[in-house]
Amino acid sequence: MYKKVERQALYVWVYSMKWKKKLQRYGTIYYSSPKMKYVMLYVNSSKASEVKKELVNKKYVKRVTVAHRKELDDHYVLKNKKSDELEE
């Protein structure tokens, strides 16, 4: 049966987009912005810190940031306007 692998998104800011192809060996490229010169890269959560350390040492990388999407609360409460008006 299929096991879900936890993944972590990394934003890799590069000096030039010609290095985008080299980043494919570290994970899955999900999005790239030629204008802002960054690549959104998904890696396994267990290896995220190792990959980040390795990428920071590369000449073509300005900086690497971790996406904080996992830390956000994904349970939202929708308010019904009619019920709020009746309570008041």
C-alpha positions as semicolon CSV with decimal commas, in nm:
position;residue;x (nm);y (nm);z (nm)
1;M;0,000;0,000;0,000
2;Y;0,106;0,357;-0,062
3;K;0,272;0,539;0,228
4;K;0,241;0,914;0,243
5;V;0,579;1,082;0,268
6;E;0,591;1,409;0,462
7;R;0,747;1,683;0,253
8;Q;0,882;2,026;0,334
9;A;0,893;2,322;0,099
10;L;1,215;2,520;0,065
11;Y;1,247;2,853;-0,111
12;V;1,586;2,872;-0,279
13;W;1,690;3,222;-0,392
14;V;1,947;3,203;-0,674
15;Y;2,163;3,456;-0,857
16;S;2,056;3,330;-1,198
17;M;1,780;3,100;-1,319
18;K;2,026;2,899;-1,526
19;W;2,101;2,704;-1,204
20;K;1,742;2,581;-1,177
21;K;1,827;2,253;-1,346
22;K;2,096;2,177;-1,086
23;L;1,838;2,205;-0,806
24;Q;1,640;1,910;-0,946
25;R;1,876;1,663;-0,779
26;Y;1,778;1,788;-0,432
27;G;1,400;1,752;-0,466
28;T;1,094;1,824;-0,673
29;I;1,069;2,171;-0,824
30;Y;0,712;2,289;-0,774
31;Y;0,739;2,653;-0,881
32;S;1,000;2,894;-1,008
33;S;0,989;3,269;-1,047
34;P;1,225;3,409;-1,311
35;K;1,143;3,765;-1,214
36;M;1,220;3,725;-0,844
37;K;1,482;3,452;-0,904
38;Y;1,366;3,187;-0,663
39;V;1,267;2,822;-0,685
40;M;1,014;2,644;-0,463
41;L;1,154;2,301;-0,394
42;Y;0,985;2,010;-0,213
43;V;1,209;1,770;-0,021
44;N;1,145;1,493;0,230
45;S;1,092;1,637;0,579
46;S;1,351;1,401;0,728
47;K;1,621;1,535;0,492
48;A;1,514;1,902;0,483
49;S;1,780;2,028;0,725
50;E;2,057;1,838;0,545
51;V;1,948;1,970;0,205
52;K;1,926;2,324;0,341
53;K;2,281;2,309;0,478
54;E;2,408;2,170;0,150
55;L;2,232;2,433;-0,062
56;V;2,354;2,726;0,149
57;N;2,713;2,629;0,066
58;K;2,656;2,644;-0,311
59;K;2,797;2,944;-0,500
60;Y;2,483;3,005;-0,702
61;V;2,249;3,022;-0,398
62;K;2,180;3,355;-0,225
63;R;1,971;3,215;0,060
64;V;1,739;2,931;0,153
65;T;1,419;2,975;0,355
66;V;1,182;2,713;0,491
67;A;0,811;2,742;0,418
68;H;0,600;2,770;0,734
69;R;0,282;2,625;0,586
70;K;0,292;2,320;0,817
71;E;0,288;2,546;1,120
72;L;-0,033;2,723;1,015
73;D;-0,365;2,610;1,155
74;D;-0,573;2,461;0,876
75;H;-0,903;2,447;1,067
76;Y;-1,114;2,746;0,977
77;V;-1,438;2,862;1,135
78;L;-1,690;3,021;0,902
79;K;-1,924;3,273;1,054
80;N;-2,281;3,296;0,937
81;K;-2,380;3,663;0,910
82;K;-2,751;3,598;0,966
83;S;-2,698;3,407;1,289
84;D;-2,461;3,678;1,418
85;E;-2,722;3,949;1,349
86;L;-2,996;3,752;1,529
87;E;-2,783;3,711;1,842
88;E;-2,737;4,085;1,877
